Amino acid sequence: MSRKQVHLAAHFPGVNNTTVWTDPRSGSQIDFASFVHLAKTAERGKLDFFFLAEGLRLREIKGRIHDLDVVGRPESLTVLSALAAVTDRLGLAGTVNTTFNEPYELARRLSTLDHLSGGRAAWNVVTTSDAFTGANFRRGGYLDRADRYERAAEFVRLSRRLWDSWQPDAVAADPETGTFVRPGAIGHVEHRGAHFSVEGRFTLPRGPQGHPVIIQAGDSGEGREFAAAHADVIFSPHGRLEEGKRFYADVKRRLARHGREPHQLKIMPAATFALGDTAEEAAENAAAIRRLQVGPQTAIAFLEQVWGRDMSDHDPDGPLPDIEPDLSEGVSLGRVPIKDRAAVAAKWRALAGEKGLSIRELVIEVTGRQTFVGTPEGVARQLDAYVQADAADGFVLVPHLTPGGLDEFVDRVVPLLQERRVFRADYTGATLRDHLELT
């Protein structure tokens, strides 16, 4: 029986609580040279695609801009269009919101990227229901949370109708007959739905890969069902083996009721890593990275999200506060609210008391850590084992440095995956759908 192939992608980290911008090796998250460096590294490693997230509003804590989170993030499709000119095979995936965009306009932008890149475009479909983000847009935060996936599903269905409205052989460009477009080859799209009303003809022929690849990152029941119906890739939050296996089985099981096969949806969790020449050195590197990721301000920011209070006068290297959480309202705007903050606070108190942890040590303990830690050989073995165990089809790698954080992985881990014959030695197709083995 042949072994499953490992799929890998690269996330451009920017500035957030997983990056270490204070490291002397860290560069700009805005300069185009940073995007070029990471994208070319990913292409050198024969990765499937390069992934950009989205930030539609600066996050705030108690009215203060949280400058250690997403700051200065450029618009993704603009960056990816520029990267199309300096890469040849690497897929180009951008996060674009369905709540604050329109299908016709976004379908044109994505189709344009697909043409410019020769069939390498991907769209990470996300939704927003909060009024804080919506305040930057004409429609504001009107959309109820329950409606956001309904709108997203209609958005994707309509986009696909627009992409499909040109027949594959529509452009004849026949100088002898003077026919540029075959008669009747451009369809008329008429749509009347709950969220959109569109009538007209699309302005672009079908892209090289038919449709841009659709990525989705929701983890709720609605999100999983949306992915089973519409997505080609899930950017999953489940990077641990057992929870990954449960998520993988659940989502793959849902595909049948949408007339789809398991191989038509790739599940790729986010994954961080820390390497070393020995297991001990890798563990030391991982611990050092975590301490730099959770600096004093970040530790207090996490505490404020749970306690619902301004904690800026507390010592991050001191104990948890004696006061109880203020459950009346949160202090963090622009992030997904924490459910049952009282229960979370109680859990944190118990853990801090049991292990004698300071605020900063506690936040390091309870927040995400490197998914894979070890020697290059050990990390390659772990990645392969996860995929063969059906915990994932691959991983979206999230380095902690911009833009050079992927270099060591590509230089030291990718060759070992190639030696194991679970990762390509070179690209065998031109489009992102080829790389992902999607029809």
Residue pairs with C-beta under 8 A, 6 or more apart in sequence:
3 384
3 388
3 420
3 421
3 422
4 387
4 388
4 393
4 422
5 387
5 422
5 423
5 424
5 437
6 383
6 384
6 387
6 394
6 395
6 417
6 422
6 423
7 48
7 266
7 268
7 393
7 394
7 395
7 435
7 436
8 45
8 47
8 48
8 394
8 395
8 396
8 397
8 414
8 423
9 42
9 47
9 48
9 49
9 50
9 51
9 91
9 93
9 268
9 394
9 395
9 396
9 397
10 38
10 39
10 41
10 42
10 45
10 47
10 49
10 50
10 51
10 396
10 397
10 399
10 406
11 51
11 52
11 53
11 270
11 396
11 397
11 398
11 399
12 29
12 34
12 35
12 38
12 50
12 51
12 52
12 53
12 402
12 403
13 19
13 29
13 398
13 399
13 400
13 401
13 402
13 405
14 29
14 53
14 55
14 70
14 72
14 73
14 402
15 21
15 29
15 68
15 69
15 70
15 71
15 72
15 402
16 68
16 69
16 70
17 68
17 69
17 293
17 294
17 298
17 367
18 272
18 293
18 368
18 398
18 400
19 26
19 293
19 400
19 401
19 402
20 26
20 289
20 292
20 293
20 400
20 401
21 29
21 402
22 292
22 295
23 292
23 401
25 401
25 404
26 401
26 402
27 33
27 34
27 37
27 402
27 403
27 404
28 34
28 402
29 72
29 73
29 402
30 72
30 74
32 79
32 82
33 403
34 402
34 403
35 79
35 82
35 83
35 403
36 83
36 86
37 403
37 404
38 50
38 399
38 402
38 403
38 404
38 405
38 406
39 50
39 83
39 86
39 87
39 90
40 86
40 87
41 403
41 404
41 406
41 407
41 410
42 49
42 50
42 90
42 406
42 410
43 50
43 87
43 88
43 89
43 90
44 410
45 406
45 409
45 410
45 414
46 89
46 414
46 423
46 424
46 425
46 426
46 427
47 90
47 397
47 410
48 91
48 394
48 432
48 435
48 436
49 90
49 91
49 92
49 93
49 120
49 122
49 213
49 432
49 435
50 80
50 83
50 87
50 90
50 91
50 92
50 93
51 93
51 95
51 124
51 215
51 235
51 396
52 76
52 79
52 80
52 93
52 94
52 95
53 70
53 73
53 76
53 95
53 124
54 73
54 76
54 94
54 95
54 96
54 97
54 124
54 126
55 70
55 73
56 97
56 100
56 128
56 133
56 136
57 132
57 133
57 135
57 136
57 334
58 65
58 66
58 69
58 70
58 71
58 334
59 65
59 66
59 69
59 70
59 332
59 333
59 334
59 335
60 66
60 332
60 333
60 334
61 301
61 304
61 305
61 331
61 332
61 333
62 304
62 310
62 312
62 331
65 71
66 301
66 332
66 334
68 295
68 297
68 298
68 301
69 301
69 334
76 94
76 95
76 96
77 94
77 96
77 109
77 110
77 113
79 94
80 92
80 93
80 94
80 113
80 117
80 121
81 112
81 113
81 116
83 90
83 92
84 92
84 113
84 116
84 117
84 118
84 120
85 116
87 117
87 120
89 120
89 427
89 430
89 435
90 120
91 120
91 121
91 122
91 213
91 432
91 435
91 436
92 113
92 117
92 120
92 121
92 122
92 432
93 121
93 122
93 123
93 124
93 213
93 215
93 432
94 113
94 122
94 123
94 124
95 124
95 126
96 106
96 109
96 110
96 123
96 124
96 125
96 126
97 126
97 127
97 128
98 125
98 126
98 127
98 148
98 151
98 152
98 155
98 156
99 127
99 128
99 129
99 134
99 143
99 148
99 151
99 152
100 128
100 133
100 134
100 136
100 137
100 139
101 155
102 196
103 155
103 158
103 159
103 162
103 196
103 198
104 162
104 198
104 200
104 202
106 123
106 155
106 159
107 158
107 159
107 162
107 163
107 202
108 202
108 203
108 204
110 121
110 123
110 159
110 212
111 121
111 163
111 202
111 204
111 207
111 212
112 204
113 121
113 212
114 120
114 121
114 207
114 208
114 209
114 212
115 204
115 205
115 207
115 208
118 208
118 430
118 431
119 207
119 208
119 209
119 430
119 431
119 432
119 433
120 209
120 431
120 432
121 207
121 209
121 212
121 213
121 432
122 212
122 213
122 214
122 215
122 232
122 233
122 432
123 212
123 213
123 214
123 215
124 215
124 216
124 217
124 235
125 152
125 155
125 156
125 214
125 215
125 216
125 230
125 231
126 217
127 148
127 149
127 151
127 152
127 218
128 134
128 143
128 148
129 141
129 143
129 144
129 145
129 147
129 148
130 141
130 333
130 334
131 140
131 141
131 142
132 141
132 333
132 334
133 141
133 334
134 140
134 141
134 142
134 143
135 141
143 151
147 195
149 218
149 222
149 223
149 225
149 226
150 194
150 195
151 194
151 195
152 226
153 226
153 229
153 230
154 193
154 194
154 195
154 196
155 195
155 196
156 214
156 230
157 230
158 189
158 191
158 193
158 196
158 198
160 211
161 189
161 191
162 189
162 198
162 202
163 202
163 206
163 207
163 210
163 211
163 212
164 187
164 206
164 211
165 186
165 187
165 188
165 189
165 201
165 202
166 185
166 186
166 187
166 202
166 204
166 205
166 206
167 182
167 185
167 186
167 187
167 206
168 206
169 182
169 185
170 181
170 182
170 185
170 186
170 205
170 206
171 180
171 181
171 182
171 185
171 205
172 179
172 180
172 181
172 182
173 179
173 180
174 180
186 201
186 202
187 201
188 199
188 200
188 201
189 198
189 199
189 200
189 201
189 202
190 198
190 199
191 197
191 198
191 199
208 430
208 431
209 431
209 432
209 433
209 434
210 433
213 232
213 233
213 432
213 433
213 436
213 438
214 230
214 231
214 232
214 233
215 231
215 232
215 233
215 234
215 235
216 223
216 226
216 227
216 230
216 231
216 233
216 234
216 235
217 223
217 234
217 235
217 236
217 237
218 224
218 226
218 227
219 236
219 237
219 238
219 247
224 250
224 251
224 254
225 254
227 234
227 251
227 265
228 251
228 254
228 255
228 257
228 258
228 260
228 265
229 258
231 265
232 264
232 265
232 266
232 433
232 436
232 438
233 265
233 266
233 267
233 268
233 436
234 251
234 265
234 266
234 267
234 268
235 268
235 269
235 270
235 396
236 244
236 247
236 267
236 268
236 269
236 270
236 392
237 269
237 270
238 244
238 246
238 247
238 248
238 269
238 391
239 269
239 270
239 271
239 371
239 392
239 395
240 371
241 386
241 389
241 391
242 391
244 269
244 386
244 391
244 392
245 389
245 390
245 391
247 267
248 267
248 390
248 391
248 392
249 390
251 265
251 267
252 262
252 265
252 267
255 261
255 262
255 264
255 265
263 437
264 438
264 439
266 393
266 394
266 436
266 438
267 392
267 393
268 392
268 393
268 394
268 395
268 396
269 371
269 392
269 395
269 396
270 371
270 395
270 396
270 398
271 371
271 372
271 383
271 395
271 396
271 397
271 398
272 368
272 369
272 370
272 371
272 372
272 397
272 398
272 399
272 400
273 370
273 371
273 372
273 373
273 379
273 397
273 399
273 409
273 413
274 282
274 283
274 285
274 286
274 289
274 370
274 372
274 373
275 282
275 285
275 374
275 375
275 376
275 379
275 408
275 409
275 412
275 413
276 282
276 283
276 284
276 285
276 374
276 375
277 375
278 375
279 374
279 375
279 378
282 373
282 374
282 375
282 378
283 373
285 373
286 369
286 370
286 373
289 370
289 400
290 364
290 369
290 370
291 364
292 400
293 400
294 302
294 360
294 363
294 364
294 367
296 316
296 317
296 360
297 316
298 363
299 316
299 359
299 360
299 363
299 364
300 311
300 312
300 314
300 316
300 359
301 332
302 363
302 367
303 311
303 314
303 320
303 321
303 359
303 363
304 310
304 311
304 312
304 331
304 332
305 330
305 331
305 332
305 335
305 338
306 325
306 338
306 341
306 344
306 345
306 348
307 321
307 323
307 325
307 326
307 341
307 345
308 325
308 326
308 327
308 328
308 329
308 330
308 331
308 341
309 323
309 325
309 326
309 331
310 331
311 321
314 321
314 359
315 359
316 358
316 359
316 360
317 358
317 359
317 360
318 358
318 359
319 352
319 358
319 359
320 348
320 349
320 352
320 359
320 362
324 345
325 341
325 342
325 345
327 341
327 342
330 337
330 338
330 341
338 344
348 362
348 366
351 357
351 362
351 365
351 366
352 358
352 362
355 361
355 365
357 365
371 395
372 379
372 382
372 383
373 379
374 382
376 412
376 413
376 416
377 416
379 413
380 413
380 416
380 417
380 420
383 395
383 413
383 417
384 417
384 420
384 422
386 392
386 395
387 393
387 394
387 422
397 406
397 409
399 405
399 406
399 409
414 423
417 423
418 424
418 425
427 434
427 435
428 434
429 435
433 439
